[in-house]
Amino acid sequence: MTETRRPLPEPEWRRLDKRMLLIHPLQTLLQALPAILAIFVARIGAEDSDRWELLALPVIVAFGLLRWLTTRYRISSEQIELKHGLLHKQTRTARLDKVRTVDLTAQLHHRALGLAKVEISTGSGGKDRLVLDSLSIAEGRRLRGELLHRLGAGDPVTATLPAPTGPAVDMEAPPPGTEAAGADEDLLRLDPSWVRFAPFTMTGIGTAAAIFGFVSQGLGRFSEQGDLYESGATWVRELAWWVNLLGVVVIVSLLAVGAYVLSFWGFRLSRSPTGSLHTRRGLLTSREVGIDHTRVRGVELGEQLGLRLAGGRRLKALSTGLQGEAGGGSDWLSPPAPVDVVAGVATLVTGDAGAVSDALIPHGPAAGRRRLTRAVLLPLALTAALALGWMVGDWPGWPLWFAPGSVAGAWLLGRDRYRGLGHLVTDRHLVSRSGSLDRRRILLARDGVIGWKIRQSFFQRRADVVTLVATTAAGRQHYDVVDLPPDRAYEVLGEVSPELVTQFT
């Protein structure tokens, strides 16, 4: 007598949190607010007293309700499925074994209601992301645990939850100290003293410059209605130049510190018992990212000039499925921090201390000559043009006083670029480093390399050097070992991928 196997029950559909009914109307209203205000202002003084534009408010509320009613998702043993839309219905699916990262973002209005937007990444682009806005924070973390395969005895909280194929449960936030993340291994926590590195980061300086420009533009508009701005500008011009320079440095530094605090306050990096990495950061907008450790292909050590001078570094993950080319902020493993702290985290993540701290192999005299030539060529050409204009034309001669300093600075920059150039092959990683102002040390896992390319420009042929390009599915999809002697390039290729050497010979 044969026993008939009963089919597995279909997983139940789950809905977004009901509190999203307070979130989505607010978001839609803010998006439509300029148009509503424009219509309102345009109708001021109109003979028609009917304020029909106010009908937009109940329409927006109804739209938020329909969005909640028409959005459903479920998780089976093989895939996650998302349905949404009323007139234009869409269904998106993703295989569970293709999930790379799970990103929880909570802005101020989300945090006020205990909600988060959950973004599930299954590829390298935005079109490969499933967005659930909004779930409760506890439900979002539980979903992250399911998708990153954290259910099991190693995680005492999520182990008691129903399987992914079971019905949805209404789970409130766990009591303090009993979160699933509490069972994780802490790799890094932010030290408030690290904000001292903020003024030395290019990101902080860029953010500060953007804020400074926005405020200056606003003050410029304000000056049309009064003399306060003009009198202030006159007072600044009357100060000594070094006082103005010092003031700009102080303001930019304070803005950079503010940007650092907003982005990285409360930063925490942890590792689950199964190896997945989890980060949490943000002061006003909190963000939690879970990265499947099987998708990590290495790390990037940022060694920008300002950080090097201040004794700091930063760390990012090279992983498939992170948002955007450089991760969109999802790839941070350490904020700008002391070099020994960042090196220790990189060693814990990669398990390869030699790749993190060992000296690199230089690329030889030809690479050094190329860096010096490319660095000093532009200031020399500008100096020659200024000198010719001064002698033949009617150009002022005072810019020539800066020529020796610019050439000397360019020469030092070329020397620093050569000192930063190098590579190394360890048992587990291909290491490459290049740059000066924006220097990066790339640790790319050898098993993450999926292809090679040897590139040689016209000037590289004359110098008898090549660029060895390692292609990968992670990060920027390719990482270059610049200006290697051809023989050494083939040696590196043979060390990392001996099975592919025959295709290049």
Secondary structure as UniProt FT lines:
FT   STRAND          14..15
FT   TURN            18..19
FT   HELIX           20..42
FT   TURN            43..45
FT   HELIX           52..55
FT   HELIX           56..70
FT   STRAND          72..75
FT   STRAND          79..84
FT   STRAND          90..95
FT   HELIX           96..98
FT   STRAND          101..106
FT   HELIX           108..112
FT   TURN            113..114
FT   STRAND          115..121
FT   HELIX           126..128
FT   STRAND          129..136
FT   HELIX           137..147
FT   TURN            148..149
FT   TURN            153..154
FT   TURN            156..157
FT   HELIX           158..160
FT   TURN            164..165
FT   TURN            176..177
FT   HELIX           180..183
FT   STRAND          185..189
FT   HELIX           192..200
FT   HELIX           202..222
FT   HELIX           223..225
FT   HELIX           228..238
FT   HELIX           241..264
FT   TURN            265..266
FT   STRAND          268..271
FT   TURN            273..274
FT   STRAND          277..281
FT   STRAND          286..291
FT   HELIX           293..295
FT   STRAND          296..304
FT   HELIX           305..310
FT   STRAND          312..319
FT   TURN            320..321
FT   TURN            325..326
FT   HELIX           327..329
FT   TURN            330..331
FT   STRAND          332..338
FT   HELIX           339..350
FT   HELIX           353..357
FT   HELIX           365..392
FT   HELIX           398..402
FT   HELIX           403..419
FT   STRAND          422..425
FT   STRAND          429..434
FT   STRAND          438..445
FT   HELIX           446..448
FT   STRAND          449..455
FT   HELIX           458..463
FT   STRAND          466..472
FT   TURN            475..476
FT   STRAND          478..484
FT   HELIX           486..496
FT   HELIX           498..504
//
